Amino acid sequence: MASPRTVAFHTLGCKLNFSESSSLKRMFEDKGYSAIDFNDSADIYVLNTCSVTDFADKKCRQIVRKILRNNPDGRIIVTGCYAQLKPKEIAEIDGVDLVLGAAEKFQMLDYIDQLDGAKSKGMVHCSNVQTLTTFNNAFSFGDRTRSFLKIQDGCDYKCTFCTIPQARGRSRSDTVEQVLKNAINIGQQGIKEIVLTGVNIGDFGNGTEVIEGIRPKKEALFIDLIKELDEIDEIERFRISSIEPNLCNGEIIDFVAQSKHFMPHFHMPLQSGNNKQLAQMKRRYKRELYAQRVADIKSTMPHACIGVDVIVGFPGETDEDFMETYNFIESLDISYLHVFTYSERPNTLAYDMGDVVDMNKRRKRNEMLRFLSDEKKKTFYHRHIGEKRKVLIESDKVEGQVAGWTDNYIKVKLSDHEYSINTMNEVVLSEDNLYI
């Protein structure tokens, strides 16, 4: 009996990409493939790419070269956001056999047989993403304790710095019924926490259609979905990966505050604390609304964790503009930052704006906000010392310790003699067990 063909995956970027890679892996396994480590010698390598930064091209080439060094005979398939945006450019990379766009990604197995008879390398199958109306559900099983569950894809927003609508198309969603089915399935595998993921999950409900014979009973919004999820007992914890401040309304905040399974943890992208730049970015709110959202969350859940995305060095950002953003964030009762240095992206409105910010200034501003993030995180962590909180143990043993997260996203380190992976434990937070 011939041994099964092997496949290896490497994923770049967001939680959404990881959920999709995990689902692709299961599709291969269902067809008899054996999934192996990316550093091993595989018959097929799948590289699922990201387009958030301007390093996508460099990273893609580095990984392809690494594959060829390890296994010159391996077939290389590149998919994901970068593949949708620049398929021909990727196809010209020496060693790439197949490039698949967003619409073709989940038909990957249908293209495998074509590789053997291909006359030349670098085949491209990449249709216009704006015509994409279908939704492919996905979720990850790579972690024994936590799963990323895709509920929504694409985006109808037109932020001037962003290529995601070009890479993933218009907003479309799964059905409530299918999300519930997937969540129950995940819980039955022993996973205790699900992170709801997508491009703009607060926009859930747009583009919902018949999928695999399932039709939604009604037009459901994000609040309807999370209320339904809260009623299932197979999952102990749900987290909302990221939600736009204009969509994180009082009804959602109030629901999470009294929910059985949704954690007091919000991640809301700010991008700038300067209204001039928010308008130039075509964000759908002003800083005043963002500040109100933070205040609303903290008034109902004083213990809640709030994460913030922010971009530095956007075109036209003066020193005064940046300091306005810095001071605004400093004034907010938030818990940590994800800081991004603006990078020029062709085919975006911001690309042609002019008023380019010097790269050294961008790096300095990034460093300043990262330092502020560290201070915010320490303040948030120390505020909860002495409290007893539930901790899900998630990480493997390192130097006699395991690590886990509280409901409000405080990372703790504990002795592996007392605690086991994938267990929920009541822990008193202290200086000694905070993971800072």
VENFENMO-V776116 format. One record per residue. RES is the residue in three letters. PSI is psi in whole degrees, -180 to 180 (none if undefined). Layout:
RES PSI
RES PSI
This chain:
MET 129
ALA 144
SER 151
PRO 150
ARG 154
THR 151
VAL 145
ALA 142
PHE 144
HIS 126
THR 132
LEU 145
GLY -137
CYS 175
LYS -34
LEU -44
ASN -40
PHE -38
SER -40
GLU -40
SER -41
SER -40
SER -39
LEU -41
LYS -44
ARG -35
MET -43
PHE -44
GLU -37
ASP -23
LYS 10
GLY 1
TYR 152
SER 120
ALA 128
ILE 173
ASP 145
PHE -25
ASN -7
ASP 174
SER 107
ALA 159
ASP -38
ILE 136
TYR 131
VAL 121
LEU 111
ASN 112
THR 166
CYS 161
SER 14
VAL -38
THR 171
ASP 8
PHE 7
ALA -45
ASP -48
LYS -45
LYS -42
CYS -46
ARG -39
GLN -44
ILE -40
VAL -43
ARG -40
LYS -43
ILE -47
LEU -32
ARG -40
ASN -35
ASN 90
PRO -20
ASP -4
GLY 145
ARG 135
ILE 123
ILE 130
VAL 129
THR -171
GLY -173
CYS -43
TYR -36
ALA -36
GLN -38
LEU -38
LYS 62
PRO -42
LYS -38
GLU -42
ILE -39
ALA -25
GLU -7
ILE 126
ASP 123
GLY -19
VAL 127
ASP -34
LEU 135
VAL 126
LEU 133
GLY -174
ALA -39
ALA -25
GLU -12
LYS -47
PHE 5
GLN 21
MET -43
LEU -27
ASP -23
TYR -10
ILE -46
ASP -27
GLN -23
LEU -38
ASP -33
GLY 8
ALA 135
LYS -26
SER 161
LYS 167
GLY 41
MET 143
VAL 129
HIS 102
CYS 101
SER 172
ASN 117
VAL -22
GLN -16
THR -1
LEU 121
THR -13
THR 157
PHE 129
ASN 114
ASN 152
ALA 152
PHE 156
SER 147
PHE 12
GLY -25
ASP 136
ARG -16
THR -23
ARG 141
SER 142
PHE 119
LEU 117
LYS 125
ILE -15
GLN 155
ASP 158
GLY 175
CYS 138
ASP -3
TYR 159
LYS 45
CYS 135
THR -15
PHE -5
CYS 138
THR 0
ILE -42
PRO -32
GLN -29
ALA -29
ARG -8
GLY -164
ARG 162
SER 133
ARG 155
SER 161
ASP 174
THR 155
VAL -43
GLU -43
GLN -37
VAL -44
LEU -42
LYS -45
ASN -42
ALA -43
ILE -43
ASN -45
ILE -45
GLY -35
GLN -15
GLN 0
GLY 1
ILE 135
LYS -19
GLU 137
ILE 134
VAL 118
LEU 125
THR 162
GLY -173
VAL -44
ASN 75
ILE -22
GLY -16
ASP 11
PHE 137
GLY -25
ASN 135
GLY 11
THR 134
GLU -179
VAL 123
ILE 121
GLU 42
GLY 1
ILE 126
ARG 133
PRO 143
LYS -28
LYS 169
GLU 109
ALA 143
LEU 176
PHE -41
ILE -36
ASP -41
LEU -49
ILE -28
LYS -40
GLU -43
LEU -34
ASP -16
GLU -11
ILE 145
ASP -4
GLU -23
ILE 130
GLU -34
ARG 138
PHE 143
ARG 146
ILE 117
SER -51
SER 140
ILE 135
GLU 141
PRO -32
ASN -18
LEU -14
CYS 76
ASN 177
GLY -34
GLU -41
ILE -45
ILE -47
ASP -37
PHE -47
VAL -36
ALA -32
GLN 8
SER 154
LYS -35
HIS -15
PHE 130
MET 150
PRO 69
HIS 117
PHE 141
HIS 110
MET 119
PRO 130
LEU -52
GLN -43
SER 145
GLY 20
ASN 121
ASN -32
LYS -47
GLN -34
LEU -40
ALA -41
GLN -31
MET -11
LYS 38
ARG 157
ARG 36
TYR 168
LYS 169
ARG -29
GLU -40
LEU -41
TYR -46
ALA -37
GLN -39
ARG -45
VAL -45
ALA -39
ASP -43
ILE -47
LYS -27
SER -32
THR -28
MET 80
PRO -24
HIS -2
ALA 146
CYS 134
ILE 118
GLY 153
VAL 133
ASP 139
VAL 143
ILE 132
VAL 148
GLY 19
PHE 147
PRO 131
GLY 1
GLU 107
THR 172
ASP -39
GLU -41
ASP -46
PHE -44
MET -30
GLU -43
THR -47
TYR -49
ASN -36
PHE -48
ILE -40
GLU -33
SER -16
LEU 147
ASP 70
ILE 173
SER -28
TYR 165
LEU 147
HIS 112
VAL 128
PHE 132
THR 125
TYR 134
SER 139
GLU 129
ARG 115
PRO 150
ASN 19
THR 154
LEU -34
ALA -24
TYR -31
ASP 14
MET -25
GLY -164
ASP 48
VAL 134
VAL 132
ASP 137
MET -35
ASN -37
LYS -40
ARG -46
ARG -40
LYS -42
ARG -39
ASN -46
GLU -41
MET -43
LEU -31
ARG -39
PHE -42
LEU -39
SER -44
ASP -42
GLU -41
LYS -43
LYS -45
LYS -44
THR -45
PHE -47
TYR -49
HIS -27
ARG -24
HIS 8
ILE 135
GLY -14
GLU 151
LYS 120
ARG 153
LYS 133
VAL 128
LEU 117
ILE 122
GLU -34
SER 157
ASP 166
LYS 130
VAL 118
GLU 46
GLY 12
GLN 156
VAL 162
ALA 151
GLY 178
TRP 139
THR 173
ASP -39
ASN 31
TYR 42
ILE 126
LYS 132
VAL 156
LYS 136
LEU 160
SER 132
ASP -7
HIS -21
GLU -23
TYR 146
SER 153
ILE 141
ASN 34
THR 151
MET 130
ASN 143
GLU 123
VAL 135
VAL 121
LEU 138
SER 168
GLU -34
ASP -29
ASN -1
LEU 135
TYR 81
ILE none
